[in-house]
Amino acid sequence: MELGVWSLAPLIVALVFSFKTRSAAFSLFAGVLVGVVLMGDDPVRGMNALVQNSLGNADFLWLCEIIIFIGILFELFKESGVIAAFAKRVSRAGSSAKRVKFTSWAMGFVIVDDYFSPLMTGAIMRPLSDAARISREKLAFILDSTTASVCILVPFTAWGAYLVSLIVAQGGPVTNISEGMDLFVHSIPYNFYSIMLVVFTLGICLQFIPDFGPMRRAEIRARETGQVIREGGVPLISDEGDTLTRSKEHTVNLLSDLLLPVLIVFGVAVGSFVYAQSILTAEAFMLAVFYLGGSMLFKKQLDGAAHLSEVAMRGVKNVMPAIIIVALANCINTITTELGAANFIISSTQSLLTPGLLVAITFLLTATISFSTGTSWGAYALMIPLALPLAYNFSGGTVDLLVLKTVAAVAGGGIFGDHASPVSDTSVLSSAGAGSDHMDHVVTQLPYALVVAGLTCVAYLLV
């Protein structure tokens, strides 16, 4: 369907309700309902068909598997006492608010994965963050700013491989994977949004850049009252029965109980990418859960199969709010795709893609599509075939500075949507990792993302 500007209505409704109600689930549901009506279906049958179409597929089930097994893995970590032990080890270096924020930022460069990084870092740093009276919104912002933005700056990840495949598919002067990778690597210094976002976040953490907007109010609340979550806020991962700081009688072994499961996750993920060009993310977390659960049974850290099942179900329960938000986000993404939102955005701005404005408009266009759909990879699939051939045409069929900047603008524009959109899975997982109310996370970090995006546009126009 092509409904013109009306194709944006579901997302606009979701955003308006988000700012009004601060309820992510209600806002997304309202947007989905508007989309169903625009599709010409009645709300009941249309909603049923949409849910089956959006969620009855391997991609959604795969993401649910990852979230569920991550939830179980973290609950096993907590039950073993390893999270509390690691938090105490980290706190020996100092537990001031500035140090805790910097450590959270730095861990984004250690755990380079857009799903695992926010959840793992969040689980480890949340107790220290709460003790230092840092708002959950601030922790969620730090997690979100050091996930996809770091992944896109590291060429040998799934993100880099995906973009390289799109570059090679356009032909022109790039004829193979090696040349495509070379182009992508040389474009990284011009990915101003991702670079600026990482540096901007460091400045916020070290307090070189003062907080402003809703984030400033959240930080004042946490610092003066100790209320790290807004009154009435609903964290995406439940703190009910939280065992993060519970003391244990047995001795925790950080090597076997924490480091080895993490190495299993990364070993399987990296190994499968190297040898099969396919990252087995879900399988990696499953294997880590199987190992840690079996190890805890063997070491009598669990009282038997019934205790293991109880811990596992607690982990599943704790991530259910995140799964619900991801499900609704998938539904609204399907709606905006079927209504032709991305095509409307492209057709409305294509005339502006001149040599002087190509890079800046490419960034803005990719950012808008990514923000509207909640997926950077979908925006990449739309924008690389549009912008890269234009750049080749303006450069005379050679890989010059304009081509490198264009690829970087697409890469950075997609990260803006992943970082700022309320329907982005990366944003949802950052809220979950921080234990933040999702809409509070979106509202507080959006001004920061817009500032960095504005600076990026200026840089592309001047440099």
N, C-alpha and C positions, 0 to 999 in steps of 0.2 A: 504494500500500500504506500501511496505517496500523499500525505496530508499537509505538506508544507509546514508552516510554523506550528500547527496543531500537533505535529508529531512529537514536539517537545513538552506537551502538556503533562504527561504522566510524571516526568522528572521534576517539572516546575511545581506541580502539586505536592510531590513528595518533599521537596526542599522547603516550600512554604510551611507545610505542616510540621516539618522537622524543627524549624526555628520557633514555631508557635507552641508546639506541644512538648518538644524535647523527647518524644517517643519514637524511636527508630522503627519499631515494628508497625505501629499504627500509621506512621507517615508513609512507609513503603507500601503498606497494604492499600492506603488511600490512592497512591499513585497507580498501583496495579489496577485497582477498580476503575479508575478513570480511563486507563488504557484499554481495558476490556470493553467498556462502553464505546470508545472511539473505534474499536475494531468491528462494531456492529453487532456484538453478541449481547445476550441478556446476562446480567451479573452472575447468576448461578451457574448456568451451563458454560458460559464463557470462562469463568474462573476455574471450573473443573478442567476444561480443555487446556487452559493455559498452564495449570499446575502439572498436568501430565506431560505436556510438550516441553516445559522448561526443566522439570526435575526428573522426568523419567528417562534419563540418559546417562551414559557412562561417565561423562565429565563431572556432573554434579555428584554422583555416587562416589566417584574417586575422591573428590574434595571432602565429602563427608567422612569417608574412611580415614583420610589424613587427620582431620580435626578430631575424630573420635579416638584414634590411637594416640595422638598427641595428648589428649585429655587423660587417657589412661596412663600414659608414660609419666606425665607430671604428677598424677596422683600417687603412682608408685614411688617417684622421687620423694614426694612429701612424706609418704608413709614410712619410707626407710630413714627419714631424717637427713637425707643428703642435701636437700635444698637449704635447710637451716644451717647445716655444717658449712656449706660453701659460702652462705651469706656471712657467717661469722668470720670465715677466713678472709673474705673480701673486706669486711669491716675493720680488720686489723690495720689496714692502711689508712683508716680514717673514715668517719661516717658523716662528715659535714654534707649539707645539701649540695654544695658545688661539686664535691668529690663524687657523690653518688650519681649525680646527673652526668658527669664526665665519664664515669665507668660505664653507665648505661649506653652512652654514645659510642664509646670505644668498642663495646662488645658487638656492635653492628658490623665491625670490620673483621671480627673473629668468626662469627657465625654468618656466612654469606649465603643466605637463603631467604626468600621473601615470605615463606610460610613458617619455617622453623625459627628464624631469628626473633620475630616479635614475641612469640609464645615462650621460647626458651629464656630469652633475656628478661622478659617480663616476670616470669615465675621466679627467677633468681633475684632480681633487683627489687621486686615489689615490697618485701619486708623492710629492706633498707630504705627504700623511698618513703614508705609510710612513716618509719621511725624518724626520718629527717624532715617530716612534714612537707613533702613534695606532693602536689595534687596529682591524682591519677590522670587528669587531663594532660599534665605536663609530661608524665612518663609515657603516655600513649603517643604524644607528639614526637618524643625522642625516638621511640621504637619505630614509628611510621616513617620518620625521616631517614632512617639508616637501614631500610630494608631494600625496596625496589631501587632506590636511588644509588645504593652501593652495588647492587647486582648488575645494573646497567653499565657501571663503570669498570666492571671486571669482564674482560672479553670472553674468557673461557668458562662461561656459565650457559644455562639453557636460554637465558635472555639474549646473550650474544649470538648463540647458534641460530636462534629463531630469526633475529634481524638479518644475519648474514644470508640465511636461506631466502629471505624476501629480496635482498639486494641482488643475489645471483639470478633470481627468477626474472628480473627486469632486463637482463642481457646488457646491451651496450658495451662499454669498455671492460666490464667485469664478466669474465667467461667461466670462472670456476670458484670453488669454495675458498681456495687459498687467496685469490685476489679479492674476494668478498670480505674475508677476514681482515686482510690488509687495509681495505678501505674503512671498515668499521673501527679498527684499532686507531687509525689516524684521525678518525672523527671524534674520538673520545674527548680530547682537550677542548672541543667546541660544544660539548654538552653542558652549556652554562647552567641550565636549571638544576641538574643533578649535582654539579660541583658546588654551585652557590648554596643549594639547600643543605648539603653536608656542612659547609663552612658556617652558614647562618645558624644552624642548630648547635654547632660547637660554641659559637658566640653567645647564644642563649644559655647554654649549659654553664659556661664560665662567667656568665653575667656581664660580659663585655657589651652585649646588646640587651637593653632592658625589656622586660615583658610589657606588652601593650594589649589593649582590647579585652575580650573575654578571658584570655589566659591570665592576664594580670589580676583580674578579680578572683579567678580560681586559686591562684597562688597566694593571694592575700588571705583568702578564706582558710586554706590549708595551714598557712604559717601562723595565723593568729588564733585559730580555733582548733587546729589539729584535725579538722574535718576534711579528709583527703578526697571524699566523694560528696558531691552536692546533695543536700537534703532532698530526698525524693528520687535521686539518681539510681539507676538500676545497672549494676556492673554486668558485663557480658559473660564473665566467668564468676560463678557464685563463690562467695567467701564462707558460705555456711559450712561449719565443721572444718574450717581450714586447719591443716596440721603443719603449716610451714615452720612454725617455731616450737612445735611440741618436742619436749625433751625425750630422748630415747635411752633405754638402758644399755642396748648393745652399742658396740663401736662402729661408727660409720667409716667406710672405706671409700674415699673420694675417687680412687683409681678405678675400682671395680664397679662401684655403684653409680658413678656419674660419668667419668671420662670414657669408660668402655662403651656404655650405651650410646653416648654421643658419637664416638668413633664408628660404631656400627652404622648409625644413621648416615654419616658422611661417607663412610667407606662404601656402602651399598649404592648410595646416590652417585658418587663420583665414579665408582667402578663401572656401574651400569652405563653411565654416559660415555666413558672412554671406550668400553668394549662393545656396547650395543647401540650407541647414539640414542639412548632412551633412558631418562632418569626415573628409576623405580622408587619414587618418593614414598608411596603408600607401603610398599613392601619393606622399605628401610625402617619405617616406624614400627611396622608389625614385628619385624625381627628383633628390634630393640626391646619392645614390650615383652616378647616371648623370653628373651634372654634375662631381662631384669626380674620378671615375675618368677621364672624358674630359679634364678639365683637367690631371690629373697625367700623362696620356699625352702631351698637347700640349706640356707644359713639360719633358718628358723626366725627370720624377720617377719614372716607371715605364719599364722597359726594353721594353715591348711587351705584346701581348695575353696572352702566357703569364705574364708577371709579374703583370699585373692579375688573372688567374684564380687565381694562387697566393695573392695577398693576399686575394681574396674568399673562397676556400676556407678560409683561415686564420681569417677572421672568422666563417664559418659554424661551423667546428670549435669555436671558443672559446665560442660561445653554446649548444652542444648540451646541456650539463648543465642550463641554464635551461629549454630546451624540454622536456626529459624531466620536470623537476619540474612545469612548467605542465601537461603532458599528464596526469600522475598526479593533479594537483590537480583537473583537469577531470573525471577519472573519479570521484574521491571526491565531488565536488560533485554529479554526476549521481546517484550512489548515495544520498546523503543526501536529495536531492529526491524520488527515487522511493520511498524508505522513509517519507516524510512527516515528516522531522525538524522542519522549520519549523512545520508544522501542529500537531505535538505541543507545541512550545514555546509557541505562541500559545494553544492550548486550555487549557494548564496554568496560564496566568497571566491570562487574560482577565478573570476575576472581580476582579482587583486594580485594574482600570482605572477607578478612582473619580476625581472631580474633584481631590481632594487629592494623589493618587498618580499621576495620569495621566502627567505629564511624566517623572517619574523612572522609572516602570515602562516607559514607551514607550522611553526611552533604553536601559534594561537589556535589554528584549526585542529591540530592533533590534540592539544590540551582540551579543547571544547568537546571533541568527540569522545575522548577518554573519560572526561568528567561526566558526560551525559550517559555513557554506557557502562561506566565502572570497570572497563577493561582496557589496559594499555595495549595488549597483544591484538585485540580487535581493531584498535585505532591504527596500529602499525600495519595491519593487513590492508586497511583502506588507504592509508596515506603514502606508504612507500611506492605503490604503483602509480599514484597521482603525482607526487612531488619529485621523485627521483628522475623519471624521464624528462620532466621539465628542466631540472637542473642540468642534465646531460645536454639538452638542446641548447641551453644558454651558454654552456661551457664548450660547445663545439665537439661533443662526444668524448671529452677527456675527463679524468678525475682531477679536478682542480679544487681550489679553496671553497668555491660555491657549493660543489657537490658534497664535500666533507661537512660543511655547515648545515646543509639541508638534511643529511642523514642524522646529524647530531640534534637538529631541531625536532625531527620526528621522535627520536629516542627520548629527549627531554620532555617533549609535550605529552607523550604517553605517561611518563612518570608523574606529571602534575595530576592527571586524573586518578592514577593509582593512589597518589598521596592524599588528595583532597576530597575525592568523591565519597559521599556517604554510602554508595552502593558498590564500592570497590572491596574485593575480598581482602586486600592488603590492609585497608583501613579497619575493616571488621576484626581481623586477626590482631591488629595492634591494640584495639580497644579491649579485646579478650585477654591479650597478654598482660596489659596494664591493669586489668580489672576495673576498667572505666565504663561509665555510661557512654554508649556509642555516639549519640547525638551531641553530648557534651564534648567528646573528642573532636567531632567534625566542626562544631561551632567555634571552639577555641583555636584550632589549628588553621582554619581557613584564612584568616587575615594574614598569617605568616606565609602560607603558600602563595597568596595573591601578591604579597610584597616581593617575594623571590621571583615569581612569574613576571611581574612588572619590570624588575631589574634585568631579567633575561631578555625581554623584548627590547629594552633600551640597548643592551649590549649587542644584540643581533643587528640593530639599526646603525650602530656606531662603529663596530669592529669590522 
